[in-house]
Amino acid sequence: MAGYLNESDFVMVEEGFSTRDLLEELTLGASQATTGKVAAFFVADLGAVVRKHFCFLKYLPRVRPFYAVKCNSSLGVLKVLAELGLGFSCANKAEMELVQHIGVPASKIICANPCKQIAQIKYAAKHGVRLLSFDNEVELAKVVKSHPSAKMVLCIATQDSHSLNHLSLRFGASLKSCRHLLENAKKSHVEVVGVSFHIGSGCPDPQAYAQSIADARLVFQMGAELGHTMNILDLGGGFPGLEGAKVRFEEIASVINSALDLYFPEGCGVDILAELGRYYVTSAFTVAVSIVAKKEALLDQPSREEETSSAPKTIVYHLDEGVYGIFNSVLFDNNCPTPTLQKNPSADQPLYSSSLWGPAVDGSDRVAEGLWLPQLHVGDWLVFDNMGAYTMDTKSLLGGTQAYRITYAMSRLAWEALRGQLLPAEDQDAEDVCKPLSCGWEITDTLCVGPVFTPASIM
């Protein structure tokens, strides 16, 4: 093994022990002093991350995955993905610093933000990160001045009008401007080695990948005509992290494979990369958040004369975390988080119209509404699944205040698969930025057995 992840980094659990079981132990054992300091308890199933990786290798065997650090920069995730041999896509200095802190070499890092601060470019130059993205002349000039030995990847715009996040509004050069940018790079003696794109998250049409791959082929031809040696195609991200997504990962992979066979056939000398975030971590994290306050409110705000004991009411619960923290997906992804209770209510227990709010004194800090819940109390914990993507901040992991606790777990089966399938780190070429597992996908079916919620024992 490469030595990024050790058994001391996580709780080893036997098959059948779920993250919910572990969460229940953590929250029930939390003292009053602890709950006053910790707003949320995360449990991360690192085995789920391992399973996702094996599935990726099975369906996209020609693509080498890079992990988008901005999605979830928790150390357990970074370590297990480094152990799996992934490269890392970093958007800023803090992310580059974080992955290098755990021992990831600069050759496995791409600075994929096409609009960087000069200080970030200088940091990349000083610490050996040579692969950088750009999509405009100003960015190119900054790199020429601060990192002349960089290898540049030209980020092109995509058709992402149907995606939840329209990245092409801010990032990506149009096809019409690509030749001009490539000419300027040649005049400035900057090496452009590839093309990247990102169709945005939540795209319902996998054909968007095929169109972008076709567009990238045109840019490769432009680069060859101008004397650039281009050998990297970066497919970006946008891959779903949930099994119930409108478009399944397998469907997207099928479209990508067909497009690659057509425009970048095997043996063409082009290295195919992808930058995945949500895909790896969304379903791996479960969180428990405590109720800190509650009150009853009238649903329709009747006048004082109309107020009676029979007027419809809703119960407002205030949580330790809100949309400016771990529930930011409410603002950015239009999600409506649905909690579950640690203890199932009895059949005869009445349910009440309920809403959940964060701690900010702000009318926008609304986590969820229209819920029907039993009567809850201050100090009770609500559990939310699929909370691995964009729920934690890199800065808090670099010495800042962290308002949540993360407990990592992995089954013995997943750990043995991780230990047994990796290529030796010392056999990898320094320039070969990411050697994935050689044949780990063959045990995917064994590892992808659905979770069993019968408690077993923690070793």
RORO-129072 format. One line per 8 residues: number of its first residue (from 1); their letters; for each residue x, y, z of N, C-alpha, C. Coordinates in steps of 0.1 Angstrom, whole numbers. Last residue first. Layout:
// RORO-129072
NUM = A = X,Y,Z,X,Y,Z,X,Y,Z | ...
***
This chain:
// RORO-129072
459 = MISAPTFV = -152,-39,157,-140,-45,162,-131,-35,168 | -186,-37,165,-174,-30,160,-162,-37,166 | -211,-60,154,-202,-55,164,-191,-47,158 | -242,-53,141,-233,-64,144,-224,-58,155 | -276,-45,134,-264,-42,141,-255,-55,143 | -289,-45,102,-289,-53,115,-276,-51,122 | -291,-34,78,-292,-25,90,-294,-33,102 | -269,-36,51,-278,-44,60,-279,-36,73
451 = PGVCLTDT = -264,-21,19,-262,-21,34,-273,-29,41 | -259,-42,-10,-266,-31,-3,-264,-32,12 | -228,-49,-25,-240,-54,-18,-246,-43,-10 | -205,-42,-37,-217,-34,-39,-229,-40,-34 | -185,-61,-35,-185,-50,-26,-198,-42,-26 | -191,-80,-55,-190,-84,-41,-192,-72,-31 | -190,-64,-78,-203,-71,-74,-203,-75,-59 | -162,-57,-78,-173,-47,-76,-186,-54,-71
443 = IEWGCSLP = -141,-71,-84,-147,-75,-72,-159,-65,-68 | -132,-61,-108,-137,-74,-108,-144,-79,-96 | -121,-36,-104,-135,-37,-108,-141,-51,-107 | -94,-39,-101,-102,-39,-89,-117,-40,-92 | -72,-41,-116,-83,-49,-120,-93,-49,-108 | -55,-19,-110,-53,-26,-122,-66,-34,-126 | -64,14,-99,-63,0,-96,-63,-8,-109 | -46,40,-117,-57,35,-109,-55,20,-107
435 = KCVDEADQ = -21,62,-115,-23,48,-119,-34,43,-111 | -15,94,-124,-25,86,-117,-26,72,-122 | 7,106,-138,1,113,-127,-9,104,-119 | 37,98,-146,24,91,-148,15,95,-136 | 60,108,-138,52,116,-147,39,110,-150 | 70,89,-122,67,102,-116,59,110,-125 | 56,56,-125,65,67,-131,61,80,-125 | 54,32,-99,48,42,-108,58,53,-112
427 = DEAPLLQG = 64,15,-81,65,11,-95,59,21,-104 | 59,24,-56,73,27,-61,74,22,-75 | 33,16,-51,36,31,-53,49,33,-60 | 19,-13,-65,29,-7,-56,33,7,-60 | -16,-11,-70,-3,-13,-76,7,-7,-66 | -41,-26,-49,-33,-15,-53,-20,-19,-60 | -56,-47,-38,-57,-44,-52,-48,-33,-57 | -55,-52,-10,-50,-62,-19,-50,-58,-34
419 = RLAEWALR = -65,-30,4,-51,-34,6,-46,-43,-5 | -91,-29,-5,-83,-18,-7,-68,-22,-6 | -101,-54,4,-101,-51,-11,-91,-40,-14 | -98,-50,31,-90,-60,25,-90,-58,10 | -117,-29,34,-103,-27,37,-94,-37,31 | -141,-42,27,-136,-31,19,-121,-28,21 | -142,-61,48,-142,-66,34,-136,-55,25 | -145,-46,71,-133,-54,69,-131,-58,54
411 = SMAYTIRY = -158,-13,64,-159,-27,67,-146,-35,64 | -151,17,80,-149,9,68,-151,-5,72 | -156,51,90,-158,37,92,-155,30,79 | -149,82,107,-148,74,95,-149,59,99 | -166,108,120,-161,95,124,-161,87,111 | -163,142,126,-164,132,115,-158,119,121 | -180,169,140,-171,158,142,-173,147,132 | -181,205,136,-187,191,135,-176,181,137
403 = AQTGGLLS = -169,229,135,-181,228,143,-188,214,142 | -137,239,137,-146,229,131,-158,226,140 | -118,267,131,-127,261,140,-136,251,133 | -87,259,113,-98,268,118,-107,260,127 | -68,242,103,-65,248,116,-76,257,121 | -77,232,80,-64,237,80,-61,245,92 | -104,226,81,-94,215,82,-80,219,82 | -116,250,76,-117,244,89,-108,232,92
395 = KTDMTYAG = -111,253,49,-104,262,58,-104,256,72 | -128,236,35,-114,233,36,-107,241,47 | -159,227,49,-150,237,44,-136,234,46 | -187,206,39,-176,210,48,-166,219,41 | -205,199,20,-210,201,33,-199,206,43 | -202,189,-7,-202,204,-4,-209,207,10 | -214,157,-1,-210,167,-11,-212,181,-7 | -225,140,18,-211,140,16,-206,151,7
387 = MNDFVLWD = -251,132,26,-246,145,30,-231,146,28 | -270,110,26,-264,116,14,-259,130,16 | -293,116,54,-285,107,45,-279,116,33 | -297,128,86,-298,131,72,-288,122,64 | -314,129,117,-304,122,108,-307,125,94 | -317,148,146,-322,144,133,-311,139,124 | -319,145,181,-310,145,169,-319,141,157 | -329,166,209,-331,155,200,-322,156,187
379 = GVHLQPLW = -325,191,220,-315,180,224,-317,168,215 | -359,198,224,-346,203,223,-336,192,228 | -381,174,207,-376,182,219,-362,187,217 | -410,167,188,-396,165,191,-392,175,202 | -438,150,178,-434,160,187,-419,157,191 | -433,137,144,-438,137,158,-433,148,166 | -438,155,113,-429,148,123,-437,147,136 | -439,163,81,-448,158,92,-440,150,101
371 = LGEAVRDS = -428,193,65,-425,180,70,-436,176,80 | -428,218,54,-438,209,49,-435,195,53 | -392,225,49,-406,228,54,-415,218,48 | -357,231,57,-368,223,51,-381,227,57 | -340,253,63,-335,240,58,-346,232,51 | -336,286,60,-347,276,61,-342,263,54 | -325,313,61,-318,301,67,-329,290,70 | -336,336,52,-332,326,42,-327,313,48
363 = GDVAPGWL = -341,352,74,-352,346,68,-349,336,57 | -320,349,101,-321,353,87,-332,345,81 | -300,343,123,-312,351,124,-315,358,110 | -289,309,120,-288,323,116,-301,331,118 | -293,282,124,-291,291,136,-291,306,132 | -321,269,103,-307,270,109,-306,280,120 | -351,251,106,-344,263,104,-330,262,110 | -378,232,95,-365,232,101,-357,244,97
355 = SSSYLPQD = -413,226,103,-402,231,95,-389,232,103 | -442,205,103,-430,210,109,-421,216,99 | -473,193,114,-466,200,104,-454,207,110 | -471,163,133,-474,177,132,-466,183,120 | -486,132,143,-476,139,135,-481,154,134 | -491,111,172,-495,121,163,-484,128,156 | -487,76,175,-481,89,179,-485,100,168 | -494,51,169,-505,60,174,-499,74,178
347 = ASPNKQLT = -471,39,160,-481,41,151,-492,51,155 | -441,56,173,-452,45,174,-463,49,164 | -412,66,154,-424,69,163,-434,57,162 | -379,52,156,-392,53,149,-404,56,158 | -352,72,165,-362,62,170,-375,63,162 | -339,90,149,-332,79,155,-341,68,160 | -357,100,120,-355,100,134,-347,88,139 | -346,117,91,-352,106,97,-349,107,112
339 = PTPCNNDF = -352,146,69,-346,139,80,-353,126,84 | -345,157,38,-356,151,46,-349,143,57 | -337,187,21,-333,176,30,-344,170,38 | -341,196,-9,-350,197,3,-346,185,12 | -321,216,-31,-324,204,-24,-334,206,-12 | -310,235,-48,-325,234,-46,-329,221,-40 | -283,238,-48,-288,227,-56,-303,226,-55 | -279,261,-32,-271,260,-45,-277,249,-54
331 = LVSNFIGY = -295,260,-9,-294,273,-17,-289,270,-31 | -293,234,-1,-306,240,-2,-306,253,-11 | -266,230,2,-272,225,-10,-287,230,-12 | -259,238,28,-259,248,17,-264,243,4 | -259,226,52,-271,224,44,-271,235,32 | -236,232,66,-237,219,59,-249,217,50 | -241,266,62,-232,256,67,-234,243,59 | -262,281,56,-249,287,54,-238,278,59
323 = VGEDLHYV = -284,266,62,-280,267,48,-267,274,45 | -273,252,94,-283,257,84,-277,258,70 | -272,237,127,-266,239,113,-276,244,104 | -287,232,149,-273,238,151,-266,242,138 | -321,243,142,-310,233,143,-297,240,145 | -353,248,154,-341,254,150,-329,244,152 | -386,241,143,-374,236,150,-362,244,145 | -419,249,146,-406,254,140,-395,249,149
315 = ITKPASST = -449,234,139,-438,235,148,-425,239,141 | -479,250,130,-468,242,126,-457,244,137 | -515,249,131,-502,253,136,-491,245,130 | -548,261,127,-537,252,122,-524,258,126 | -568,268,156,-561,273,144,-550,264,140 | -579,261,180,-581,251,169,-574,256,156 | -576,282,197,-568,270,200,-569,260,189 | -574,311,176,-581,302,185,-572,290,187
307 = EEERSPQD = -574,342,162,-566,332,168,-574,324,178 | -589,363,153,-592,350,147,-584,339,154 | -578,385,165,-592,382,168,-596,368,164 | -553,387,154,-554,383,168,-568,379,172 | -554,371,121,-554,383,130,-556,378,144 | -533,343,111,-546,350,113,-544,362,122 | -510,328,97,-509,341,104,-522,349,105 | -512,302,89,-517,313,80,-517,327,86
299 = LLAEKKAV = -500,287,110,-497,285,96,-501,297,87 | -484,298,139,-497,297,131,-493,296,117 | -460,279,157,-464,291,149,-477,288,141 | -441,269,185,-452,267,177,-456,280,169 | -405,262,186,-417,270,190,-428,266,181 | -372,253,197,-385,250,190,-396,260,195 | -337,246,195,-348,254,200,-360,250,192 | -319,228,187,-314,237,198,-326,245,203
291 = ISVAVTFA = -314,195,177,-324,206,178,-320,215,190 | -284,184,159,-293,185,171,-302,197,170 | -278,161,133,-278,175,137,-288,176,149 | -259,137,118,-269,139,128,-267,153,133 | -253,124,85,-250,134,95,-262,134,105 | -234,104,63,-246,106,70,-243,115,82 | -217,98,33,-218,105,45,-232,106,50 | -217,85,8,-209,79,19,-211,86,32
283 = STVYYRGL = -231,98,-12,-238,88,-4,-230,82,7 | -210,117,-21,-224,120,-17,-230,110,-7 | -184,109,-30,-187,111,-16,-201,113,-11 | -181,104,-58,-174,96,-48,-180,97,-34 | -197,122,-71,-198,108,-74,-192,99,-63 | -189,147,-64,-202,142,-58,-202,127,-60 | -164,146,-80,-165,150,-66,-177,143,-60 | -140,141,-105,-152,137,-99,-152,141,-84
275 = EALIDVGC = -127,147,-135,-127,153,-122,-140,150,-115 | -108,126,-157,-121,131,-153,-119,137,-138 | -88,120,-186,-90,123,-172,-104,127,-169 | -69,103,-209,-83,107,-206,-84,108,-191 | -43,110,-231,-46,105,-217,-60,111,-213 | -37,99,-263,-43,109,-255,-47,103,-241 | -28,80,-281,-18,87,-274,-24,98,-265 | -45,63,-294,-43,76,-301,-32,84,-293
267 = GEPFYLDL = -52,40,-282,-40,40,-289,-36,53,-296 | -87,42,-287,-76,37,-279,-64,36,-288 | -99,74,-302,-98,59,-301,-86,54,-293 | -115,98,-299,-102,96,-293,-100,81,-291 | -139,97,-313,-130,109,-315,-116,107,-309 | -150,71,-309,-151,78,-322,-141,88,-323 | -144,63,-283,-140,54,-294,-141,61,-307 | -156,85,-270,-141,84,-270,-137,74,-281
259 = ASNIVSAI = -183,80,-274,-177,92,-280,-162,91,-280 | -186,56,-260,-188,56,-275,-182,68,-281 | -180,64,-234,-171,54,-241,-173,54,-256 | -201,83,-229,-187,87,-230,-178,77,-237 | -223,66,-230,-222,77,-239,-207,81,-241 | -217,49,-208,-219,43,-221,-217,54,-232 | -216,68,-186,-204,61,-190,-205,55,-204 | -243,75,-185,-233,85,-189,-220,78,-194
251 = EEFRVKAG = -253,50,-177,-258,56,-189,-248,66,-194 | -241,47,-152,-238,37,-162,-242,42,-176 | -252,67,-136,-238,68,-140,-235,59,-152 | -285,77,-148,-276,68,-140,-261,69,-145 | -303,105,-144,-295,98,-154,-285,90,-146 | -316,111,-120,-324,110,-132,-316,103,-143 | -305,91,-92,-304,102,-101,-312,100,-114 | -304,71,-73,-317,75,-78,-316,87,-87
243 = ELGPFGGG = -277,68,-65,-283,58,-73,-296,62,-80 | -257,98,-66,-268,90,-60,-273,80,-70 | -240,114,-78,-235,107,-67,-245,98,-60 | -232,119,-114,-242,118,-102,-236,110,-91 | -208,140,-127,-213,127,-125,-221,125,-113 | -196,165,-130,-210,164,-133,-216,150,-131 | -164,171,-145,-172,164,-136,-187,164,-140 | -139,166,-170,-145,174,-160,-153,165,-151
235 = LDLINMTH = -124,153,-189,-138,153,-191,-146,161,-180 | -95,162,-205,-101,162,-192,-117,163,-193 | -70,149,-223,-84,153,-224,-91,151,-211 | -38,154,-234,-46,153,-222,-60,157,-226 | -20,161,-254,-21,146,-251,-30,144,-238 | -6,181,-279,-17,179,-269,-20,165,-267 | 17,201,-288,16,187,-286,6,184,-275 | 12,227,-311,11,222,-297,10,207,-297
227 = GLEAGMQF = 12,236,-337,24,231,-332,24,227,-317 | -11,243,-350,-3,254,-344,10,250,-338 | -23,219,-355,-19,228,-366,-10,239,-362 | -28,210,-329,-18,203,-338,-13,212,-349 | -48,228,-321,-35,228,-315,-24,221,-323 | -69,221,-339,-63,234,-339,-49,235,-333 | -73,195,-330,-68,197,-344,-62,211,-345 | -82,200,-304,-70,192,-306,-64,194,-320
219 = VLRADAIS = -106,212,-311,-95,220,-305,-82,213,-305 | -120,190,-321,-117,202,-330,-106,210,-324 | -122,175,-298,-115,169,-309,-111,181,-319 | -139,190,-282,-125,189,-278,-116,184,-290 | -163,185,-296,-157,199,-296,-142,198,-292 | -166,159,-288,-165,162,-302,-159,176,-304 | -170,162,-261,-158,154,-266,-156,157,-281 | -194,176,-261,-182,183,-256,-169,175,-261
211 = QAYAQPDP = -211,157,-271,-209,169,-279,-196,176,-274 | -210,137,-251,-205,134,-264,-203,147,-272 | -220,152,-229,-206,147,-229,-201,144,-243 | -246,155,-237,-238,167,-235,-223,163,-235 | -258,131,-235,-253,134,-248,-244,147,-248 | -270,129,-211,-256,125,-212,-250,128,-225 | -290,152,-196,-287,147,-210,-273,142,-211 | -293,164,-172,-301,153,-175,-299,146,-188
203 = CGSGIHFS = -268,174,-149,-272,175,-163,-281,162,-167 | -258,178,-123,-272,175,-125,-277,176,-140 | -232,202,-129,-238,191,-121,-253,190,-124 | -213,207,-159,-221,212,-148,-228,200,-141 | -196,199,-178,-209,201,-183,-218,206,-171 | -164,210,-185,-173,206,-174,-187,209,-178 | -133,203,-201,-146,209,-201,-153,204,-188 | -100,207,-216,-109,202,-205,-122,209,-207
195 = VGVVEVHS = -71,197,-234,-84,204,-234,-92,198,-222 | -34,201,-234,-47,194,-235,-59,203,-234 | -11,215,-234,-10,200,-235,-23,193,-236 | 7,242,-243,-7,238,-241,-8,223,-244 | 33,260,-231,30,246,-236,15,243,-233 | 43,291,-242,36,283,-232,31,270,-238 | 54,311,-258,62,299,-255,56,291,-243 | 38,330,-267,44,333,-254,52,321,-249
187 = KKANELLH = 30,320,-291,38,332,-292,45,334,-278 | 13,300,-281,25,296,-289,35,308,-289 | -7,315,-269,1,306,-260,14,302,-268 | -18,327,-291,-11,335,-281,-2,327,-272 | -29,304,-304,-18,312,-310,-11,321,-300 | -48,297,-285,-37,288,-288,-25,295,-295 | -65,319,-286,-58,316,-274,-46,307,-276 | -74,316,-313,-67,328,-309,-59,326,-296
179 = RCSKLSAG = -87,291,-312,-75,293,-320,-67,305,-316 | -109,297,-294,-98,288,-290,-85,290,-298 | -130,313,-300,-119,320,-294,-107,310,-292 | -149,295,-310,-144,306,-319,-132,313,-313 | -156,280,-288,-148,274,-299,-142,284,-308 | -151,298,-258,-159,294,-269,-150,288,-280 | -138,287,-227,-136,295,-239,-145,289,-250 | -148,286,-193,-148,280,-206,-147,289,-218
171 = FRLSLHNL = -171,300,-169,-159,293,-172,-160,287,-186 | -196,312,-165,-184,318,-160,-171,313,-165 | -215,298,-179,-217,312,-177,-205,319,-173 | -207,272,-176,-202,279,-188,-206,294,-188 | -220,262,-154,-206,266,-152,-201,274,-164 | -248,261,-141,-244,264,-154,-230,270,-154 | -262,235,-124,-252,245,-122,-246,248,-136 | -281,217,-135,-284,225,-123,-275,237,-121
163 = SHSDQTAI = -283,218,-171,-277,214,-159,-282,223,-147 | -292,227,-195,-301,218,-188,-295,214,-174 | -271,241,-206,-283,248,-203,-293,240,-195 | -245,235,-214,-250,230,-201,-263,237,-196 | -224,230,-236,-238,232,-237,-244,226,-224 | -192,246,-226,-201,234,-230,-216,239,-231 | -160,259,-233,-174,260,-228,-182,248,-233 | -128,246,-223,-137,251,-233,-151,251,-228
155 = CLVMKASP = -96,252,-212,-109,248,-207,-119,254,-217 | -65,239,-219,-75,249,-223,-89,244,-220 | -39,235,-197,-50,228,-203,-61,238,-206 | -3,238,-197,-16,244,-197,-27,235,-204 | 23,236,-176,17,229,-188,2,232,-187 | 48,260,-167,35,253,-165,31,246,-178 | 70,276,-167,72,262,-170,59,254,-169 | 62,302,-159,65,299,-173,67,285,-176
147 = HSKVVKAL = 45,315,-138,48,301,-138,51,297,-153 | 42,343,-140,45,337,-127,48,322,-127 | 39,350,-167,48,358,-158,52,351,-146 | 22,331,-178,35,334,-185,45,341,-175 | 0,334,-161,8,322,-160,22,324,-166 | -10,359,-169,-6,357,-155,4,345,-154 | -16,353,-196,-5,363,-193,0,361,-179 | -38,335,-192,-25,331,-199,-14,340,-196
139 = EVENDFSL = -56,352,-181,-51,341,-173,-38,336,-179 | -61,369,-202,-56,375,-190,-49,364,-181 | -72,352,-222,-59,358,-224,-53,363,-211 | -87,322,-209,-88,335,-214,-73,341,-215 | -87,298,-196,-97,299,-207,-98,313,-212 | -67,271,-181,-69,285,-185,-80,286,-195 | -51,250,-156,-62,253,-166,-62,268,-169 | -20,233,-152,-29,244,-148,-39,246,-160
131 = LRVGHKAA = 5,214,-139,-7,213,-148,-17,223,-143 | 25,216,-120,27,221,-133,15,222,-142 | 36,221,-89,24,218,-96,24,224,-110 | 58,228,-74,60,217,-84,47,213,-91 | 58,249,-56,56,235,-51,55,224,-61 | 61,272,-71,71,269,-60,70,255,-56 | 38,271,-88,52,271,-94,62,266,-83 | 18,273,-69,19,261,-78,33,260,-83
123 = YKIQAIQK = 23,298,-59,23,287,-50,25,274,-58 | 18,313,-82,31,313,-77,33,301,-67 | -10,309,-84,-1,305,-95,14,304,-90 | -18,321,-61,-20,307,-63,-11,301,-74 | -11,348,-65,-5,341,-54,-7,326,-55 | -29,354,-86,-15,353,-89,-7,346,-78 | -58,334,-86,-51,345,-81,-36,343,-84 | -74,321,-116,-66,320,-103,-60,333,-99
115 = CPNACIIK = -95,306,-134,-94,320,-130,-87,321,-116 | -97,279,-138,-92,287,-149,-91,302,-146 | -87,254,-117,-95,267,-117,-89,276,-128 | -72,232,-114,-82,232,-125,-91,245,-125 | -43,220,-111,-49,232,-106,-59,236,-117 | -37,187,-104,-40,196,-114,-47,208,-108 | -14,164,-91,-23,175,-88,-25,183,-101 | 6,145,-92,-8,140,-92,-18,151,-89
107 = SAPVGIHQ = 30,158,-90,27,152,-103,12,147,-104 | 32,164,-63,28,175,-72,24,169,-85 | 21,137,-42,31,144,-50,25,154,-59 | 6,137,-10,4,135,-24,14,143,-32 | 9,141,17,19,133,10,17,131,-5 | -8,157,31,-9,142,34,1,134,26 | 0,181,20,3,179,34,1,164,38 | -11,181,-5,4,179,-4,8,176,11
99 = VLEMEAKN = -37,186,2,-34,173,-4,-19,170,-3 | -34,213,12,-40,202,20,-36,188,15 | -23,228,-8,-16,227,4,-21,215,12 | -44,227,-26,-31,222,-30,-23,219,-17 | -64,241,-11,-66,227,-15,-53,220,-19 | -52,266,-8,-56,258,4,-57,243,1 | -50,276,-35,-38,272,-27,-41,263,-15 | -76,260,-55,-69,271,-48,-57,266,-41
91 = ACSFGLGL = -87,237,-66,-92,250,-71,-84,262,-66 | -75,206,-78,-75,216,-67,-79,230,-74 | -78,173,-82,-81,185,-88,-84,196,-78 | -56,146,-79,-65,155,-72,-66,168,-80 | -56,110,-88,-51,124,-88,-60,133,-81 | -58,79,-69,-64,90,-77,-54,102,-77 | -51,56,-55,-43,61,-66,-48,72,-74 | -62,49,-32,-67,42,-44,-60,47,-56
83 = EALVKLVG = -49,66,-15,-46,52,-14,-50,45,-26 | -63,89,-21,-49,89,-24,-44,74,-24 | -88,81,-11,-87,83,-25,-72,83,-30 | -82,80,17,-86,68,10,-85,69,-5 | -74,107,21,-64,96,23,-69,84,16 | -97,122,15,-85,125,8,-75,113,9 | -114,112,35,-117,110,21,-105,112,13 | -101,120,59,-104,106,56,-106,103,41
75 = LSSNCKVA = -101,148,57,-89,141,56,-91,126,53 | -124,165,36,-121,159,48,-110,149,47 | -134,180,15,-119,180,17,-116,174,30 | -154,178,-10,-154,173,3,-139,171,7 | -152,195,-33,-165,188,-30,-165,184,-15 | -126,204,-37,-136,213,-32,-149,207,-28 | -113,183,-50,-111,185,-35,-122,194,-29 | -122,160,-71,-124,175,-70,-124,178,-55
67 = YFPRVRPL = -99,135,-81,-109,139,-72,-109,154,-70 | -96,119,-112,-90,129,-103,-102,133,-94 | -93,88,-129,-101,98,-121,-92,107,-113 | -89,81,-162,-82,81,-150,-88,92,-141 | -106,59,-185,-105,72,-178,-98,71,-165 | -110,34,-195,-100,43,-201,-98,56,-194 | -131,23,-181,-118,17,-179,-107,26,-185 | -158,29,-168,-149,38,-176,-135,34,-175
59 = YKLFCFHK = -168,7,-154,-176,13,-165,-169,23,-174 | -148,-1,-136,-155,-11,-144,-162,-4,-156 | -140,22,-123,-130,15,-132,-137,5,-141 | -164,28,-110,-159,37,-120,-149,30,-129 | -165,6,-92,-175,8,-102,-171,17,-113 | -143,12,-76,-143,0,-84,-153,1,-95 | -153,36,-64,-141,36,-73,-140,24,-82 | -174,28,-49,-177,37,-61,-165,37,-70
51 = RVVAGLDA = -161,13,-30,-170,7,-39,-173,15,-52 | -147,34,-17,-140,23,-23,-148,16,-34 | -169,47,-6,-160,54,-15,-152,44,-23 | -178,28,11,-187,32,0,-179,40,-10 | -158,27,30,-160,15,21,-169,19,9 | -161,49,45,-151,49,35,-152,37,25 | -187,64,56,-184,51,52,-174,51,41 | -188,87,81,-184,85,67,-181,71,65
43 = VFFAAVKG = -209,106,101,-203,93,99,-200,90,85 | -209,137,118,-208,130,106,-203,116,108 | -227,156,140,-219,144,139,-220,137,125 | -227,191,148,-231,179,139,-221,168,141 | -217,209,165,-231,211,160,-236,199,152 | -202,208,196,-202,201,183,-216,203,177 | -205,222,219,-194,226,211,-195,220,197 | -226,211,232,-226,226,232,-215,231,222
35 = TTAQSAGL = -221,185,232,-231,189,223,-232,205,222 | -202,183,253,-198,180,239,-208,186,229 | -217,188,276,-206,197,273,-202,195,258 | -235,167,275,-240,180,274,-229,190,270 | -220,140,256,-223,147,269,-228,161,266 | -230,114,236,-225,128,236,-229,134,249 | -240,89,232,-229,90,242,-224,104,243 | -259,93,213,-264,89,226,-253,90,237
27 = TLEELLDR = -242,99,192,-251,109,197,-256,105,211 | -227,75,188,-221,87,190,-230,98,197 | -247,55,184,-237,54,195,-231,67,199 | -258,65,161,-266,64,173,-257,63,185 | -238,62,143,-243,75,146,-250,75,159 | -236,34,141,-225,42,147,-229,56,151 | -261,29,129,-258,23,142,-246,31,149 | -257,43,105,-267,47,115,-265,41,129
19 = TSFGEEVM = -239,28,92,-234,41,97,-244,46,107 | -242,-7,103,-245,5,94,-239,17,100 | -230,-39,100,-231,-27,109,-232,-15,101 | -227,-57,80,-240,-56,87,-241,-45,96 | -193,-66,87,-204,-65,77,-218,-66,84 | -177,-47,113,-181,-60,106,-192,-57,96 | -155,-19,111,-168,-25,114,-170,-38,107 | -130,1,123,-132,-11,115,-146,-17,120
11 = VFDSENLY = -128,35,120,-133,24,128,-136,12,120 | -97,50,109,-111,48,109,-115,37,118 | -70,53,113,-77,65,107,-92,63,107 | -57,30,119,-60,40,130,-68,52,126 | -51,19,96,-63,14,103,-67,23,114 | -43,45,72,-39,35,82,-52,30,89 | -34,59,41,-45,55,51,-41,43,59 | -10,61,27,-18,73,31,-28,70,42
3 = GAM = 4,39,18,7,44,32,0,57,35 | 3,23,-4,10,36,-5,13,42,8 | 8,-12,0,0,0,0,9,13,0
***
